[in-house]
Amino acid sequence: MDALFKLTATEAAAGIRSGKISPVDLVEACLARIEHLEPTLKAWVAVDADGARRAARDCLADAQAGRSRGPLHGVPVGLKDIFHARGFVTTAGAAPFFHERPDADAASVARLRRAGAIVLGKTTTTEFANRDPADTRNPWNLEHTPGGSSSGSAAAVSASMVPLALGSQTVGSTLRPAAYCGIVGLKPTHGRVSAAGVIPLAWSTDTVGIFGRSVADVALALDVLAGYDPVDLASVDMPSPNAAAALDRPADPPRLGVPRQHLDRAEPDTVAHLDAVAERCRQAGALVKDVVLPESFDGLHVAGERVVQAEAAAYHADRFRAHADRYREKFRATLAAGMQVTAVDYVPALRQCRRFRRDLEALLSGFDGLLWPVAPGPAPRGLDSTGDASFCAPWSYAGVPAVALPSGLAASGLPLGIQIVGTPWREGPLLATARWMERLLAFEATPPLA
């Protein structure tokens, strides 16, 4: 049982389905791992050990009776603490004044439960998924940030506390922590997964993200989570991504574009790593070509930040006016800036993000994905920042899907990640490309935890 916590979500689901693994034993292994590491790592806000054990016993009884609840039957999951879930307080990483006690699951959490997943608990987040860090530490080096805002979800999956976890991404809050923690992260197309029941930061870019230890894990979860939800105004009715099926088909070497002229913020070692990954892909048969991002990329960071500030302020307006001092410093500054954004500023900024998406789709039509760093470098030292999101931001503002893959180790021993950006609504082909690269890169390192 001691080794069960090392299983990926895909391996766990297959083992439970075949009867070789008991969901009770799997949950106990994860809970023991959490008990061992949590005092140091601080990845969890709340763990419902009793509830998880009851759910695991029910899953075991169903499995023994030949009843499958779905593709995640008996698989433990963690939830970033901006997702509402029955039986849990939603803290959003904020002071008790802001805590909510939901009586229903977020749409994504309900889908996980219907598919048989077992909710272990809530993972840490920066305050309201913005920039004020949580207490969570990086499993690879406790003196370094795990990234944010989905800090606890990334750290928990990386440290093998749980095989699968949900996060969110408004700017870089799924892909960056995934890269910093050496795991796989997926940001689907905006509107692919319902965000109903998730505390918003900015509706125009908020996207439910997925953390796993393999591409197959995030594909398995995406197929469960994807689907139209009329309750979510951003939800779009599109055919299923059929992501897991896409991985079963033989993948040809991909066509990859590299926007090399926009790497000025990257550390020299990061650029060298990107070049090395690109060369390995080329030698394996991939078409790798330098590309130029469209003109609408210019000024996109300013426009996207303005949209996020304004929409965050719109959601928090009443509470901020009455209780500004209850917010932490960085989010208070975000809200104060957002309160100053006028409609004359906001509308052109939103239109620029939409224009960039249109132009980016045209560029992506000739490729299976764009290859880029996830961050300027590995996880920075210190816990007062969650790192630089600038390499994730353009794709978030455009609403296109992207994957973060662990791709190597820096000289410091910290993980490095590579980002693959895809065409909207084509997560299946994007993940097939990611799977091809995952096999090529063969990243097998794990954090140095006892």
DRENDO-642958 format. One record per residue (C-alpha): residue number from 0; residue in one letter; x, y, z. Coordinates in nm, 4 decimals, always signed. Layout:
% DRENDO-642958
SITE  num  residu        px        py        pz
SITE  NUM       A         X         Y         Z
...
This chain:
% DRENDO-642958
SITE  num  residu        px        py        pz
SITE    0       M   +0.0000   +0.0000   +0.0000
SITE    1       D   +0.2895   +0.2349   +0.0696
SITE    2       A   +0.3658   +0.2701   -0.3025
SITE    3       L   +0.0083   +0.3434   -0.4098
SITE    4       F   +0.0500   +0.7181   -0.3647
SITE    5       K   +0.2997   +0.7131   -0.6531
SITE    6       L   +0.0345   +0.6058   -0.9058
SITE    7       T   -0.0819   +0.8466   -1.1711
SITE    8       A   -0.4547   +0.9081   -1.2005
SITE    9       T   -0.4644   +0.6953   -1.5154
SITE   10       E   -0.2835   +0.4064   -1.3464
SITE   11       A   -0.5055   +0.4305   -1.0397
SITE   12       A   -0.8257   +0.4328   -1.2458
SITE   13       A   -0.7126   +0.1308   -1.4481
SITE   14       G   -0.6074   -0.0596   -1.1360
SITE   15       I   -0.9383   +0.0013   -0.9608
SITE   16       R   -1.1302   -0.0918   -1.2750
SITE   17       S   -0.9413   -0.4225   -1.3032
SITE   18       G   -0.9828   -0.5010   -0.9328
SITE   19       K   -0.6072   -0.4983   -0.8671
SITE   20       I   -0.6261   -0.1833   -0.6535
SITE   21       S   -0.8671   -0.1016   -0.3739
SITE   22       P   -0.9867   +0.2603   -0.3619
SITE   23       V   -0.9787   +0.2263   +0.0183
SITE   24       D   -0.6085   +0.1408   +0.0120
SITE   25       L   -0.5402   +0.4218   -0.2365
SITE   26       V   -0.7137   +0.6824   -0.0225
SITE   27       E   -0.5316   +0.5604   +0.2885
SITE   28       A   -0.1984   +0.5863   +0.1067
SITE   29       C   -0.2729   +0.9444   +0.0000
SITE   30       L   -0.3889   +1.0422   +0.3489
SITE   31       A   -0.0733   +0.8963   +0.5018
SITE   32       R   +0.1361   +1.0879   +0.2514
SITE   33       I   -0.0468   +1.4099   +0.3374
SITE   34       E   -0.0016   +1.3493   +0.7096
SITE   35       H   +0.3716   +1.2959   +0.6539
SITE   36       L   +0.4428   +1.5967   +0.4311
SITE   37       E   +0.1772   +1.8568   +0.5027
SITE   38       P   +0.3427   +2.0117   +0.8099
SITE   39       T   +0.6354   +2.1069   +0.5848
SITE   40       L   +0.4691   +2.1608   +0.2470
SITE   41       K   +0.1480   +2.3371   +0.3563
SITE   42       A   -0.0469   +2.2494   +0.0402
SITE   43       W   -0.3901   +2.1920   +0.1962
SITE   44       V   -0.6515   +2.4171   +0.3513
SITE   45       A   -0.8738   +2.1284   +0.4612
SITE   46       V   -0.8598   +1.7498   +0.4289
SITE   47       D   -1.1798   +1.5500   +0.4800
SITE   48       A   -1.0239   +1.2196   +0.5826
SITE   49       D   -1.3458   +1.0710   +0.7192
SITE   50       G   -1.5497   +1.1734   +0.4156
SITE   51       A   -1.2851   +1.0396   +0.1772
SITE   52       R   -1.2748   +0.7084   +0.3612
SITE   53       R   -1.6542   +0.6732   +0.3427
SITE   54       A   -1.6522   +0.7535   -0.0282
SITE   55       A   -1.3698   +0.5051   -0.0850
SITE   56       R   -1.5635   +0.2276   +0.0906
SITE   57       D   -1.8667   +0.3025   -0.1261
SITE   58       C   -1.6485   +0.2952   -0.4390
SITE   59       L   -1.4994   -0.0363   -0.3327
SITE   60       A   -1.8451   -0.1882   -0.2769
SITE   61       D   -1.9575   -0.0703   -0.6201
SITE   62       A   -1.6420   -0.2038   -0.7839
SITE   63       Q   -1.6843   -0.5432   -0.6184
SITE   64       A   -2.0450   -0.5527   -0.7388
SITE   65       G   -1.9337   -0.4731   -1.0942
SITE   66       R   -2.0762   -0.1211   -1.0910
SITE   67       S   -1.8583   +0.1533   -1.2334
SITE   68       R   -1.9347   +0.5129   -1.1464
SITE   69       G   -1.7291   +0.6437   -1.4352
SITE   70       P   -1.3748   +0.6936   -1.5657
SITE   71       L   -1.2458   +0.8344   -1.2335
SITE   72       H   -1.4040   +0.5663   -1.0130
SITE   73       G   -1.2176   +0.5698   -0.6802
SITE   74       V   -0.9514   +0.8231   -0.7873
SITE   75       P   -0.8689   +1.0865   -0.5192
SITE   76       V   -0.8653   +1.4516   -0.6251
SITE   77       G   -0.7811   +1.7866   -0.4692
SITE   78       L   -0.9680   +2.1126   -0.5302
SITE   79       K   -0.8226   +2.4621   -0.5339
SITE   80       D   -1.0021   +2.6524   -0.2622
SITE   81       I   -1.1955   +2.8800   -0.4933
SITE   82       F   -1.4124   +2.5838   -0.6031
SITE   83       H   -1.7316   +2.5391   -0.4043
SITE   84       A   -1.7779   +2.1865   -0.2708
SITE   85       R   -2.0411   +2.0433   -0.0409
SITE   86       G   -1.9172   +2.0047   +0.3139
SITE   87       F   -1.6284   +2.2497   +0.2761
SITE   88       V   -1.5886   +2.6177   +0.3547
SITE   89       T   -1.4564   +2.8100   +0.0536
SITE   90       T   -1.1838   +3.0392   +0.1869
SITE   91       A   -1.0374   +3.1666   -0.1446
SITE   92       G   -0.7143   +3.2174   +0.0472
SITE   93       A   -0.8707   +3.5204   +0.2152
SITE   94       A   -0.9571   +3.6382   +0.5647
SITE   95       P   -1.2542   +3.4734   +0.7439
SITE   96       F   -1.4677   +3.7764   +0.6612
SITE   97       F   -1.4820   +3.6531   +0.2988
SITE   98       H   -1.5379   +3.2816   +0.3591
SITE   99       E   -1.8410   +3.1137   +0.2001
SITE  100       R   -2.0294   +2.7992   +0.3031
SITE  101       P   -2.1815   +2.6572   -0.0151
SITE  102       D   -2.4680   +2.4102   -0.0147
SITE  103       A   -2.3839   +2.2753   -0.3609
SITE  104       D   -2.0823   +2.1687   -0.5648
SITE  105       A   -1.9294   +2.3779   -0.8390
SITE  106       A   -2.0245   +2.2341   -1.1789
SITE  107       S   -1.6747   +2.0919   -1.2288
SITE  108       V   -1.6731   +1.9310   -0.8832
SITE  109       A   -2.0142   +1.7755   -0.9511
SITE  110       R   -1.8783   +1.6274   -1.2750
SITE  111       L   -1.5795   +1.4812   -1.0922
SITE  112       R   -1.8030   +1.3186   -0.8306
SITE  113       R   -2.0387   +1.1787   -1.0970
SITE  114       A   -1.7367   +1.0245   -1.2673
SITE  115       G   -1.6472   +0.8471   -0.9416
SITE  116       A   -1.3716   +1.0745   -0.8107
SITE  117       I   -1.3180   +1.1070   -0.4356
SITE  118       V   -1.2611   +1.4588   -0.3054
SITE  119       L   -0.9794   +1.4516   -0.0494
SITE  120       G   -0.9963   +1.8186   +0.0325
SITE  121       K   -0.9219   +2.1791   -0.0572
SITE  122       T   -0.5781   +2.3010   -0.1644
SITE  123       T   -0.4256   +2.6410   -0.1025
SITE  124       T   -0.4640   +2.9417   -0.3297
SITE  125       T   -0.3306   +3.2925   -0.3328
SITE  126       E   -0.5918   +3.5402   -0.2101
SITE  127       F   -0.8798   +3.5309   -0.4599
SITE  128       A   -0.6450   +3.3638   -0.7122
SITE  129       N   -0.4405   +3.6825   -0.7495
SITE  130       R   -0.0822   +3.7570   -0.6369
SITE  131       D   -0.0680   +3.7492   -0.2561
SITE  132       P   +0.1110   +3.4182   -0.1916
SITE  133       A   -0.0174   +3.1265   +0.0106
SITE  134       D   +0.2135   +2.9576   +0.2624
SITE  135       T   +0.2760   +2.6609   +0.0327
SITE  136       R   +0.6329   +2.5589   -0.0477
SITE  137       N   +0.7830   +2.3982   -0.3558
SITE  138       P   +0.8349   +2.0204   -0.3130
SITE  139       W   +1.1627   +2.0433   -0.5060
SITE  140       N   +1.3135   +2.3057   -0.2761
SITE  141       L   +1.1262   +2.4404   +0.0232
SITE  142       E   +1.2927   +2.7806   -0.0110
SITE  143       H   +1.1315   +2.8365   -0.3521
SITE  144       T   +0.7781   +2.9268   -0.4557
SITE  145       P   +0.5530   +2.6562   -0.6015
SITE  146       G   +0.3992   +2.9256   -0.8214
SITE  147       G   +0.0464   +3.0531   -0.8050
SITE  148       S   -0.2267   +3.1067   -0.7834
SITE  149       S   -0.3011   +2.7308   -0.7815
SITE  150       S   -0.0147   +2.6753   -0.5382
SITE  151       G   -0.1507   +2.3883   -0.3301
SITE  152       S   -0.2892   +2.1877   -0.6213
SITE  153       A   +0.0452   +2.1885   -0.8033
SITE  154       A   +0.2479   +2.1119   -0.4906
SITE  155       A   +0.0132   +1.8332   -0.3793
SITE  156       V   +0.0247   +1.6535   -0.7152
SITE  157       S   +0.4015   +1.7019   -0.7430
SITE  158       A   +0.4592   +1.5606   -0.3938
SITE  159       S   +0.2340   +1.2588   -0.4657
SITE  160       M   -0.0200   +1.3592   -0.2031
SITE  161       V   -0.2951   +1.3205   -0.4628
SITE  162       P   -0.2794   +1.2042   -0.8269
SITE  163       L   -0.5091   +1.4712   -0.9719
SITE  164       A   -0.6150   +1.8233   -0.8769
SITE  165       L   -0.8108   +2.1154   -1.0111
SITE  166       G   -0.6803   +2.4698   -1.0326
SITE  167       S   -0.7681   +2.7729   -1.2371
SITE  168       Q   -0.5920   +3.0062   -1.4765
SITE  169       T   -0.6736   +3.3693   -1.5402
SITE  170       V   -0.3198   +3.4692   -1.6426
SITE  171       G   -0.0702   +3.1949   -1.5514
SITE  172       S   -0.2118   +3.0196   -1.2478
SITE  173       T   -0.2131   +2.6606   -1.3751
SITE  174       L   +0.0730   +2.6312   -1.6210
SITE  175       R   +0.3322   +2.8235   -1.4189
SITE  176       P   +0.2898   +2.6215   -1.0956
SITE  177       A   +0.2849   +2.3021   -1.3007
SITE  178       A   +0.6216   +2.3941   -1.4527
SITE  179       Y   +0.7687   +2.5086   -1.1211
SITE  180       C   +0.6623   +2.1810   -0.9575
SITE  181       G   +0.7632   +1.9449   -1.2409
SITE  182       I   +0.4195   +1.8115   -1.3385
SITE  183       V   +0.1740   +1.8389   -1.6288
SITE  184       G   -0.0748   +2.1253   -1.6382
SITE  185       L   -0.3574   +2.1875   -1.8829
SITE  186       K   -0.5419   +2.5121   -1.9463
SITE  187       P   -0.8310   +2.4234   -2.1805
SITE  188       T   -0.9980   +2.6645   -2.4202
SITE  189       H   -1.1856   +2.9364   -2.2324
SITE  190       G   -1.5466   +2.8178   -2.2083
SITE  191       R   -1.4655   +2.4475   -2.2497
SITE  192       V   -1.5137   +2.3639   -1.8787
SITE  193       S   -1.7848   +2.5299   -1.6729
SITE  194       A   -1.6613   +2.7785   -1.4146
SITE  195       A   -2.0001   +2.7913   -1.2397
SITE  196       G   -1.9475   +2.7682   -0.8661
SITE  197       V   -1.5873   +2.8915   -0.8877
SITE  198       I   -1.5113   +3.2293   -0.7288
SITE  199       P   -1.4158   +3.4493   -1.0252
SITE  200       L   -1.1166   +3.6716   -1.0752
SITE  201       A   -1.1926   +3.7847   -1.4326
SITE  202       W   -1.4780   +3.6214   -1.6231
SITE  203       S   -1.3281   +3.6902   -1.9663
SITE  204       T   -1.0228   +3.4722   -1.8998
SITE  205       D   -1.0994   +3.2520   -1.5956
SITE  206       T   -1.0451   +2.8888   -1.6973
SITE  207       V   -1.0619   +2.5680   -1.4945
SITE  208       G   -0.7183   +2.4074   -1.5035
SITE  209       I   -0.6044   +2.0490   -1.4444
SITE  210       F   -0.2911   +1.9113   -1.2765
SITE  211       G   -0.1658   +1.5565   -1.3226
SITE  212       R   +0.1573   +1.3621   -1.3404
SITE  213       S   +0.1100   +1.2607   -1.7050
SITE  214       V   -0.0540   +1.3885   -2.0199
SITE  215       A   -0.2923   +1.0924   -1.9999
SITE  216       D   -0.4061   +1.2151   -1.6563
SITE  217       V   -0.5107   +1.5587   -1.7742
SITE  218       A   -0.6750   +1.4119   -2.0857
SITE  219       L   -0.8766   +1.1714   -1.8687
SITE  220       A   -0.9921   +1.4564   -1.6456
SITE  221       L   -1.0701   +1.6901   -1.9354
SITE  222       D   -1.3100   +1.4403   -2.0911
SITE  223       V   -1.4948   +1.4259   -1.7585
SITE  224       L   -1.5019   +1.8025   -1.7057
SITE  225       A   -1.5761   +1.9306   -2.0561
SITE  226       G   -1.9307   +2.0149   -2.1547
SITE  227       Y   -2.1767   +2.2970   -2.2021
SITE  228       D   -2.3311   +2.4537   -1.8937
SITE  229       P   -2.6035   +2.7175   -1.9441
SITE  230       V   -2.5416   +2.8442   -1.5891
SITE  231       D   -2.1959   +2.9657   -1.6895
SITE  232       L   -2.2306   +3.2614   -1.9271
SITE  233       A   -1.8837   +3.1914   -2.0691
SITE  234       S   -1.9609   +2.8268   -2.1459
SITE  235       V   -1.9678   +2.7333   -2.5148
SITE  236       D   -2.1562   +2.4364   -2.6584
SITE  237       M   -1.8895   +2.2452   -2.8512
SITE  238       P   -1.8402   +1.8757   -2.9291
SITE  239       S   -1.6500   +1.6706   -2.6718
SITE  240       P   -1.2710   +1.6976   -2.6999
SITE  241       N   -1.2366   +1.3160   -2.6866
SITE  242       A   -0.8918   +1.3814   -2.5454
SITE  243       A   -0.8207   +1.0328   -2.4094
SITE  244       A   -0.9137   +0.8767   -2.7434
SITE  245       A   -0.6790   +1.1160   -2.9226
SITE  246       L   -0.3903   +0.9746   -2.7196
SITE  247       D   -0.4724   +0.6202   -2.8306
SITE  248       R   -0.4119   +0.7028   -3.1955
SITE  249       P   -0.0544   +0.6933   -3.3324
SITE  250       A   +0.0808   +1.0485   -3.3407
SITE  251       D   +0.2910   +1.1749   -3.6276
SITE  252       P   +0.5805   +1.4081   -3.5476
SITE  253       P   +0.4187   +1.7492   -3.4952
SITE  254       R   +0.4577   +2.0829   -3.6692
SITE  255       L   +0.5808   +2.3320   -3.4107
SITE  256       G   +0.6185   +2.7077   -3.4327
SITE  257       V   +0.8609   +2.8944   -3.2063
SITE  258       P   +0.7910   +3.2683   -3.1443
SITE  259       R   +1.1583   +3.3340   -3.0817
SITE  260       Q   +1.1583   +3.7125   -3.1112
SITE  261       H   +0.9528   +3.7525   -2.7932
SITE  262       L   +1.1946   +3.5862   -2.5509
SITE  263       D   +1.3507   +3.9032   -2.4080
SITE  264       R   +1.2219   +3.8277   -2.0550
SITE  265       A   +1.3618   +3.4750   -2.0530
SITE  266       E   +1.6792   +3.3852   -1.8670
SITE  267       P   +1.9666   +3.2706   -2.0942
SITE  268       D   +1.9449   +2.9139   -1.9611
SITE  269       T   +1.5725   +2.9093   -2.0413
SITE  270       V   +1.6384   +3.0110   -2.4016
SITE  271       A   +1.9096   +2.7455   -2.4265
SITE  272       H   +1.6683   +2.4858   -2.2884
SITE  273       L   +1.3998   +2.5864   -2.5393
SITE  274       D   +1.6545   +2.5512   -2.8197
SITE  275       A   +1.7602   +2.2097   -2.6922
SITE  276       V   +1.4001   +2.0861   -2.6726
SITE  277       A   +1.3266   +2.2218   -3.0206
SITE  278       E   +1.6347   +2.0455   -3.1573
SITE  279       R   +1.5343   +1.7139   -2.9980
SITE  280       C   +1.1915   +1.7477   -3.1580
SITE  281       R   +1.3512   +1.8252   -3.4934
SITE  282       Q   +1.5807   +1.5244   -3.4739
SITE  283       A   +1.2793   +1.3063   -3.3927
SITE  284       G   +1.1087   +1.4156   -3.7142
SITE  285       A   +0.9096   +1.7217   -3.6082
SITE  286       L   +0.8879   +2.0287   -3.8267
SITE  287       V   +1.0179   +2.3159   -3.6126
SITE  288       K   +0.9976   +2.6652   -3.7542
SITE  289       D   +1.0490   +3.0124   -3.6105
SITE  290       V   +0.7352   +3.2244   -3.6329
SITE  291       V   +0.6420   +3.5878   -3.5703
SITE  292       L   +0.3434   +3.6617   -3.3515
SITE  293       P   +0.0813   +3.8920   -3.5071
SITE  294       E   +0.0965   +4.2693   -3.4600
SITE  295       S   -0.1951   +4.2489   -3.2183
SITE  296       F   +0.0487   +4.0949   -2.9681
SITE  297       D   +0.1976   +4.4405   -2.9150
SITE  298       G   +0.0368   +4.5994   -2.6122
SITE  299       L   -0.1498   +4.2783   -2.5254
SITE  300       H   -0.0070   +4.2555   -2.1738
SITE  301       V   -0.1331   +4.6018   -2.0862
SITE  302       A   -0.4732   +4.5319   -2.2405
SITE  303       G   -0.5116   +4.1945   -2.0689
SITE  304       E   -0.4110   +4.3285   -1.7304
SITE  305       R   -0.6635   +4.6088   -1.7663
SITE  306       V   -0.9397   +4.3575   -1.8379
SITE  307       V   -0.8449   +4.1481   -1.5349
SITE  308       Q   -0.8279   +4.4528   -1.3058
SITE  309       A   -1.1631   +4.5878   -1.4208
SITE  310       E   -1.3480   +4.2563   -1.3971
SITE  311       A   -1.1980   +4.1762   -1.0568
SITE  312       A   -1.3096   +4.5169   -0.9332
SITE  313       A   -1.6580   +4.4621   -1.0749
SITE  314       Y   -1.6995   +4.1394   -0.8773
SITE  315       H   -1.5602   +4.2801   -0.5528
SITE  316       A   -1.6909   +4.6372   -0.5885
SITE  317       D   -1.9369   +4.6494   -0.2987
SITE  318       R   -1.7158   +4.4696   -0.0503
SITE  319       F   -1.4086   +4.6652   -0.1586
SITE  320       R   -1.5767   +4.9993   -0.1086
SITE  321       A   -1.6841   +4.8989   +0.2409
SITE  322       H   -1.3913   +4.6830   +0.3506
SITE  323       A   -1.0820   +4.7655   +0.1421
SITE  324       D   -0.8583   +4.7181   +0.4459
SITE  325       R   -0.9617   +4.3520   +0.4758
SITE  326       Y   -0.7900   +4.2599   +0.1482
SITE  327       R   -0.4213   +4.1758   +0.1303
SITE  328       E   -0.1786   +4.4246   -0.0221
SITE  329       K   -0.1360   +4.2981   -0.3777
SITE  330       F   -0.5010   +4.2200   -0.4399
SITE  331       R   -0.6029   +4.5488   -0.2820
SITE  332       A   -0.3788   +4.7230   -0.5376
SITE  333       T   -0.5373   +4.5193   -0.8198
SITE  334       L   -0.8868   +4.6192   -0.7107
SITE  335       A   -0.7919   +4.9838   -0.6617
SITE  336       A   -0.6514   +4.9939   -1.0151
SITE  337       G   -0.9592   +4.8184   -1.1501
SITE  338       M   -1.1905   +5.0718   -0.9889
SITE  339       Q   -1.0188   +5.3399   -1.1978
SITE  340       V   -1.0680   +5.1630   -1.5327
SITE  341       T   -1.3395   +5.3333   -1.7356
SITE  342       A   -1.5583   +5.1758   -2.0022
SITE  343       V   -1.3615   +5.3789   -2.2570
SITE  344       D   -1.0475   +5.1944   -2.1388
SITE  345       Y   -1.2031   +4.8536   -2.0823
SITE  346       V   -1.3790   +4.7997   -2.4148
SITE  347       P   -1.0724   +4.8598   -2.6383
SITE  348       A   -0.8640   +4.6381   -2.4091
SITE  349       L   -1.1135   +4.3531   -2.4384
SITE  350       R   -1.1334   +4.4000   -2.8144
SITE  351       Q   -0.7549   +4.3788   -2.8423
SITE  352       C   -0.7602   +4.0437   -2.6621
SITE  353       R   -1.0281   +3.9218   -2.9037
SITE  354       R   -0.8309   +4.0524   -3.2015
SITE  355       F   -0.5194   +3.8697   -3.0866
SITE  356       R   -0.7174   +3.5454   -3.0590
SITE  357       R   -0.8437   +3.5825   -3.4163
SITE  358       D   -0.4948   +3.6559   -3.5466
SITE  359       L   -0.3427   +3.3750   -3.3411
SITE  360       E   -0.5891   +3.1227   -3.4816
SITE  361       A   -0.4737   +3.2150   -3.8297
SITE  362       L   -0.1109   +3.1591   -3.7298
SITE  363       L   -0.1890   +2.8286   -3.5578
SITE  364       S   -0.3659   +2.6937   -3.8671
SITE  365       G   -0.0270   +2.5915   -4.0031
SITE  366       F   +0.0951   +2.4195   -3.6862
SITE  367       D   +0.0061   +2.1597   -3.4269
SITE  368       G   +0.1241   +2.3974   -3.1593
SITE  369       L   +0.3544   +2.6801   -3.0591
SITE  370       L   +0.6555   +2.5913   -2.8460
SITE  371       W   +0.7477   +2.8391   -2.5720
SITE  372       P   +0.8826   +2.8547   -2.2186
SITE  373       V   +0.6267   +2.8457   -1.9388
SITE  374       A   +0.8198   +3.1006   -1.7350
SITE  375       P   +1.1381   +3.3078   -1.7649
SITE  376       G   +1.3211   +3.0534   -1.5487
SITE  377       P   +1.2688   +2.7876   -1.2818
SITE  378       A   +1.0823   +2.8665   -0.9596
SITE  379       P   +1.2325   +3.1756   -0.7952
SITE  380       R   +1.3740   +3.1618   -0.4449
SITE  381       G   +1.1535   +3.3142   -0.1772
SITE  382       L   +0.7889   +3.2865   -0.0778
SITE  383       D   +0.6876   +3.6513   -0.1203
SITE  384       S   +0.6089   +3.6097   -0.4913
SITE  385       T   +0.4559   +3.3421   -0.7125
SITE  386       G   +0.6790   +3.4188   -1.0110
SITE  387       D   +0.6447   +3.5806   -1.3516
SITE  388       A   +0.3309   +3.4906   -1.5521
SITE  389       S   +0.4218   +3.6824   -1.8676
SITE  390       F   +0.4882   +3.3724   -2.0786
SITE  391       C   +0.1441   +3.2301   -1.9991
SITE  392       A   -0.0506   +3.5560   -2.0194
SITE  393       P   -0.0912   +3.5917   -2.3995
SITE  394       W   -0.2652   +3.2562   -2.4364
SITE  395       S   -0.4897   +3.3250   -2.1369
SITE  396       Y   -0.5934   +3.6618   -2.2764
SITE  397       A   -0.6664   +3.4929   -2.6093
SITE  398       G   -0.8557   +3.2069   -2.4445
SITE  399       V   -0.6653   +2.9362   -2.6333
SITE  400       P   -0.5599   +2.6006   -2.4828
SITE  401       A   -0.2071   +2.5339   -2.3610
SITE  402       V   -0.0163   +2.2537   -2.1907
SITE  403       A   +0.2833   +2.2730   -1.9566
SITE  404       L   +0.5177   +1.9719   -1.9728
SITE  405       P   +0.8092   +1.8992   -1.7402
SITE  406       S   +1.1076   +1.8978   -1.9731
SITE  407       G   +1.4274   +1.8904   -1.7693
SITE  408       L   +1.6139   +2.0101   -1.4627
SITE  409       A   +1.8007   +2.3352   -1.4171
SITE  410       A   +2.1533   +2.3375   -1.2742
SITE  411       S   +1.9899   +2.4179   -0.9399
SITE  412       G   +1.7982   +2.0893   -0.9501
SITE  413       L   +1.4650   +2.2680   -0.9980
SITE  414       P   +1.2353   +2.1493   -1.2778
SITE  415       L   +1.2003   +2.3267   -1.6094
SITE  416       G   +0.8828   +2.3268   -1.8163
SITE  417       I   +0.7991   +2.3703   -2.1807
SITE  418       Q   +0.4688   +2.5116   -2.3033
SITE  419       I   +0.2690   +2.3970   -2.6052
SITE  420       V   -0.0041   +2.6344   -2.7237
SITE  421       G   -0.2867   +2.5034   -2.9386
SITE  422       T   -0.5863   +2.6000   -3.1478
SITE  423       P   -0.9164   +2.6730   -2.9698
SITE  424       W   -1.1400   +2.3674   -2.9184
SITE  425       R   -0.8690   +2.1284   -3.0404
SITE  426       E   -0.7460   +1.9998   -2.7050
SITE  427       G   -0.7403   +1.6418   -2.8342
SITE  428       P   -0.4772   +1.7082   -3.1036
SITE  429       L   -0.2909   +1.9411   -2.8654
SITE  430       L   -0.2680   +1.6694   -2.6014
SITE  431       A   -0.1631   +1.4156   -2.8656
SITE  432       T   +0.1252   +1.6480   -2.9511
SITE  433       A   +0.2030   +1.6836   -2.5809
SITE  434       R   +0.2012   +1.3042   -2.5418
SITE  435       W   +0.4457   +1.2728   -2.8341
SITE  436       M   +0.6774   +1.5225   -2.6647
SITE  437       E   +0.6292   +1.3625   -2.3233
SITE  438       R   +0.7585   +1.0322   -2.4590
SITE  439       L   +1.0456   +1.2053   -2.6359
SITE  440       L   +1.1579   +1.4066   -2.3324
SITE  441       A   +1.1053   +1.1139   -2.0907
SITE  442       F   +1.1106   +1.3300   -1.7770
SITE  443       E   +1.1121   +1.0949   -1.4771
SITE  444       A   +1.2659   +1.3006   -1.1968
SITE  445       T   +1.0739   +1.3376   -0.8723
SITE  446       P   +1.1025   +1.5848   -0.5848
SITE  447       P   +1.3601   +1.5001   -0.3189
SITE  448       L   +1.1065   +1.4309   -0.0437
SITE  449       A   +1.1233   +1.1415   +0.2020
